[in-house]
Amino acid sequence: MDGLLIAFEGLDQSGKETQARRLRAWFQHAGRRVEMLDFPCYTTHIAEEIAAALRGEREYGPDALQLLYIANRYEYRARIVAWLQAGAVVICDRYLASSIAYGEAQGLDPAWLADTQRHLPQPDLTILLDIAPATAVERKARGRDRFERDLGLLSRVRESYLRQAAAANWVRIDGEREKDEVTDAIVEAISARLAPR
């Protein structure tokens, strides 16, 4: 069996974690081995630096911060490759496109951000759970990090995601709908493009 790499992208509170878990269950029901990763993976020293920056305890420029996010993904590169070679479905809650979206929203070159990640396994499909920035704020009224508090930034992040979603290996799902409706739309898209094999 061929491995599959599927990435969930979108603003915070768009339902990525919930839908990633539901998709894992769907693939497992189909008899597939599934591995999941959340990025950033907060179990490394690099990710600890990211967390500190998001809490306002470190001052990194946008380029340095995105390089930390990218380095965190490279820490898992060998593991992802091994899983894919073993025929697993690998589901990521945030992946390559997050650095492009958030970096571009802060004035970084999206081509540079994509090129920096070219040696990472590329997704077979990226699922954008699209919600409005106001919805993200409404769904998480307290405990937001510095990115989550900036509506202007979130609007630019969404614009980048929508631009990226024009690529052939993307699907945009309306994340404003009920969870079950979103799940049904994801399963329909997966079935049409990457039916379990």
C-alpha positions as CSV (number, residue, x, y, z in Angstrom):
1,M,0.0,0.0,0.0
2,D,1.1,3.5,-0.7
3,G,1.5,6.0,2.1
4,L,-0.6,9.1,2.1
5,L,0.2,12.5,3.6
6,I,-2.8,14.7,4.4
7,A,-2.4,18.1,6.0
8,F,-5.2,20.1,7.7
9,E,-4.8,23.9,7.5
10,G,-6.8,26.9,8.6
11,L,-7.1,29.6,11.3
12,D,-7.1,28.5,14.9
13,Q,-10.5,27.2,16.0
14,S,-11.3,26.1,12.4
15,G,-11.8,22.5,13.6
16,K,-8.5,21.1,12.4
17,E,-7.9,18.9,15.5
18,T,-11.5,17.6,15.6
19,Q,-11.6,16.8,11.9
20,A,-8.1,15.2,11.9
21,R,-9.2,12.8,14.6
22,R,-12.4,12.0,12.7
23,L,-10.4,11.4,9.5
24,R,-8.0,9.1,11.4
25,A,-11.0,7.0,12.6
26,W,-12.4,6.9,9.0
27,F,-9.1,5.6,7.6
28,Q,-8.7,3.1,10.5
29,H,-12.2,1.8,9.8
30,A,-11.0,1.2,6.2
31,G,-8.2,-0.9,7.6
32,R,-5.4,1.6,7.2
33,R,-2.6,2.3,9.6
34,V,-2.7,6.0,10.6
35,E,-0.1,8.3,12.2
36,M,-0.9,11.8,13.4
37,L,1.2,14.8,14.1
38,D,0.3,18.3,15.4
39,F,2.6,21.1,14.4
40,P,4.3,22.6,16.2
41,C,5.1,19.4,18.1
42,Y,5.8,20.8,21.5
43,T,8.1,18.0,22.7
44,T,11.4,19.4,21.5
45,H,13.7,22.3,22.5
46,I,12.9,24.1,19.2
47,A,9.2,23.9,19.9
48,E,9.8,25.2,23.4
49,E,11.3,28.3,21.9
50,I,8.2,28.7,19.6
51,A,5.9,28.4,22.7
52,A,7.9,31.0,24.5
53,A,7.7,33.4,21.6
54,L,3.9,32.9,21.3
55,R,3.6,33.8,25.0
56,G,5.6,37.0,24.4
57,E,8.7,35.7,26.4
58,R,11.0,35.8,23.3
59,E,11.4,38.4,20.6
60,Y,12.0,36.8,17.2
61,G,11.5,38.5,13.9
62,P,9.0,36.9,11.5
63,D,11.7,35.2,9.5
64,A,13.4,33.7,12.6
65,L,10.1,32.5,14.0
66,Q,9.0,30.8,10.8
67,L,12.5,29.1,10.5
68,L,11.8,27.7,14.0
69,Y,8.5,26.3,12.9
70,I,10.1,24.8,9.8
71,A,13.0,23.4,11.8
72,N,10.4,21.7,14.1
73,R,8.9,20.0,11.0
74,Y,12.4,18.9,9.9
75,E,12.8,17.3,13.3
76,Y,10.1,14.8,12.2
77,R,11.1,14.4,8.6
78,A,12.7,11.0,9.0
79,R,9.8,9.7,11.0
80,I,7.3,10.9,8.4
81,V,9.3,9.4,5.6
82,A,9.4,6.0,7.4
83,W,5.7,6.0,8.0
84,L,4.9,6.8,4.4
85,Q,7.3,4.1,3.2
86,A,5.5,1.6,5.5
87,G,2.2,2.5,3.8
88,A,0.7,4.6,6.6
89,V,-1.7,7.5,6.3
90,V,0.0,10.4,7.9
91,I,-2.3,13.2,9.0
92,C,-0.9,16.5,10.1
93,D,-2.7,19.3,12.0
94,R,-0.8,22.2,10.4
95,Y,2.1,21.6,8.1
96,L,4.0,23.4,5.3
97,A,1.3,25.9,4.4
98,S,1.1,27.3,7.9
99,S,4.5,28.9,7.6
100,I,3.7,30.2,4.1
101,A,0.4,31.7,5.3
102,Y,1.6,33.3,8.6
103,G,4.9,34.3,7.1
104,E,3.3,35.9,4.0
105,A,0.9,37.7,6.3
106,Q,3.9,39.3,8.1
107,G,5.6,40.3,4.8
108,L,7.8,37.4,4.1
109,D,8.3,36.0,0.6
110,P,6.0,32.9,0.2
111,A,8.3,31.5,-2.5
112,W,11.2,31.5,0.0
113,L,9.1,29.9,2.7
114,A,8.0,27.2,0.3
115,D,11.6,26.6,-1.0
116,T,12.9,26.3,2.6
117,Q,10.5,23.3,3.1
118,R,11.1,21.6,-0.3
119,H,13.0,18.7,1.3
120,L,10.1,17.8,3.6
121,P,7.6,15.2,2.4
122,Q,5.0,17.1,0.4
123,P,1.3,16.5,1.1
124,D,-0.8,14.4,-1.2
125,L,-3.7,16.6,-0.1
126,T,-4.1,19.7,1.9
127,I,-7.5,20.4,3.4
128,L,-8.3,24.0,4.2
129,L,-10.9,24.4,6.8
130,D,-11.9,28.0,6.0
131,I,-13.5,30.2,8.6
132,A,-13.6,34.0,9.0
133,P,-11.2,35.6,11.5
134,A,-14.2,36.8,13.5
135,T,-15.4,33.2,13.9
136,A,-11.9,32.2,15.2
137,V,-12.1,34.9,17.8
138,E,-15.7,34.0,18.7
139,R,-14.8,30.3,19.2
140,K,-11.9,31.1,21.5
141,A,-12.7,34.2,23.6
142,R,-9.9,33.7,26.2
143,G,-6.4,32.4,26.3
144,R,-5.4,33.5,22.8
145,D,-1.8,33.8,21.8
146,R,-0.4,37.0,20.1
147,F,-1.3,35.8,16.6
148,E,-4.8,34.9,17.6
149,R,-5.4,38.4,19.0
150,D,-4.5,40.2,15.8
151,L,-7.6,40.3,13.5
152,G,-5.7,42.1,10.8
153,L,-3.0,39.4,10.7
154,L,-5.6,36.7,10.7
155,S,-7.3,38.3,7.7
156,R,-4.0,38.3,5.8
157,V,-3.4,34.7,6.9
158,R,-6.8,33.7,5.5
159,E,-6.0,35.5,2.2
160,S,-2.8,33.5,1.9
161,Y,-4.6,30.2,2.6
162,L,-7.2,31.0,0.0
163,R,-4.5,31.8,-2.6
164,Q,-2.6,28.6,-1.8
165,A,-5.9,26.6,-2.0
166,A,-6.1,27.3,-5.7
167,A,-3.4,24.5,-6.2
168,A,-4.6,21.2,-7.5
169,N,-3.7,19.2,-4.4
170,W,-5.9,21.4,-2.1
171,V,-9.5,21.3,-1.2
172,R,-11.3,24.1,0.6
173,I,-14.0,23.1,3.1
174,D,-16.4,25.6,4.6
175,G,-15.5,25.4,8.3
176,E,-18.4,27.6,9.4
177,R,-20.8,24.6,9.1
178,E,-21.7,22.0,11.8
179,K,-19.0,19.5,12.6
180,D,-20.8,16.6,11.0
181,E,-21.3,18.5,7.8
182,V,-17.7,19.4,7.7
183,T,-16.7,15.7,8.2
184,D,-19.0,14.6,5.4
185,A,-17.5,17.1,3.1
186,I,-14.0,16.0,4.0
187,V,-14.8,12.3,3.5
188,E,-16.4,13.1,0.1
189,A,-13.3,15.0,-1.0
190,I,-11.0,12.2,0.2
191,S,-13.1,9.6,-1.5
192,A,-13.0,11.5,-4.8
193,R,-9.3,12.2,-4.7
194,L,-7.5,9.7,-2.5
195,A,-9.8,6.8,-1.9
196,P,-8.3,4.3,0.5
197,R,-6.3,1.8,-1.4
